[in-house]
Amino acid sequence: MEKDLSNSKPMRNGELINQEGENYYIKISDDKVYEVAPVAYYIWYMCDGNSTVDQIIERISKEANLSIEQLHDPVYTIIRELLKAELISI
């Protein structure tokens, strides 16, 4: 069973090394650099180790004027992908 992420406080790993057009490049190590879309970068950036996933969704909801229900699944999908790539840790 998958861990409930709602109260997790993800922390971003790596550093932004470049932005080219609409893509962002995040370096974790010398041999691991990821290209991420703007929305994934924005979520990665908000993973400060202090905010829960639900708080991140609430913040995006207010900024983008979208409902929490609309954002829940897409944000969770991005969080899971960032976790898989080790761009964030919980």
C-alpha positions in Angstrom: 0.0 0.0 0.0 1.3 3.4 -0.9 2.2 5.8 1.8 -0.2 8.7 2.3 1.6 11.8 1.1 -0.9 14.4 2.3 0.9 15.2 5.6 4.4 14.5 4.3 6.8 17.4 4.1 8.9 16.8 1.0 12.4 18.4 0.8 13.9 19.2 -2.6 17.3 17.7 -3.5 19.7 19.1 -6.0 20.1 22.6 -7.4 18.8 24.4 -10.4 21.7 24.7 -12.8 20.0 26.1 -16.0 16.8 27.2 -17.5 16.4 26.9 -21.3 13.2 28.0 -22.8 10.4 26.5 -20.7 12.6 23.7 -19.3 14.5 23.7 -16.1 17.6 21.6 -15.4 18.2 20.3 -11.9 21.5 18.7 -10.9 21.6 16.1 -8.2 25.1 14.9 -8.8 27.8 15.1 -11.5 26.1 12.2 -13.4 22.5 13.0 -12.6 20.8 16.0 -14.2 17.1 16.1 -14.8 15.1 18.3 -17.3 11.8 19.2 -15.8 8.7 21.1 -17.0 7.8 24.4 -15.5 5.0 23.0 -13.3 7.3 20.2 -12.0 10.0 22.8 -11.2 7.5 25.0 -9.4 6.3 22.1 -7.2 10.0 21.0 -6.7 10.8 24.5 -5.6 8.0 24.6 -3.1 9.3 21.4 -1.4 11.1 23.2 1.4 10.8 20.5 4.1 8.4 22.7 6.0 5.2 22.6 3.9 3.1 19.5 3.6 1.9 18.2 0.3 -1.6 19.4 1.2 -0.3 22.9 2.0 1.5 23.0 -1.3 -1.7 22.1 -3.1 -3.6 24.8 -1.1 -1.0 27.4 -2.1 -1.2 26.4 -5.8 -5.0 26.5 -5.6 -5.0 30.1 -4.4 -2.3 31.2 -6.8 -3.8 29.5 -9.9 -7.4 30.1 -8.8 -8.2 26.4 -9.2 -10.0 24.1 -6.8 -8.1 21.7 -4.6 -10.0 18.8 -6.2 -8.7 19.8 -9.6 -5.1 19.9 -8.4 -5.0 16.9 -6.1 -4.2 14.1 -8.7 -1.9 16.1 -10.9 0.2 17.4 -8.0 0.4 13.9 -6.4 1.5 12.5 -9.7 4.3 15.1 -10.0 5.3 14.5 -6.3 5.6 10.8 -7.0 7.7 11.4 -10.1 10.0 13.7 -8.2 10.4 11.1 -5.5 11.2 8.4 -8.1 13.9 10.7 -9.6 15.2 11.5 -6.1 14.6 15.2 -6.8 12.8 15.3 -3.5 12.9 13.2 -0.3 10.4 12.7 2.4 
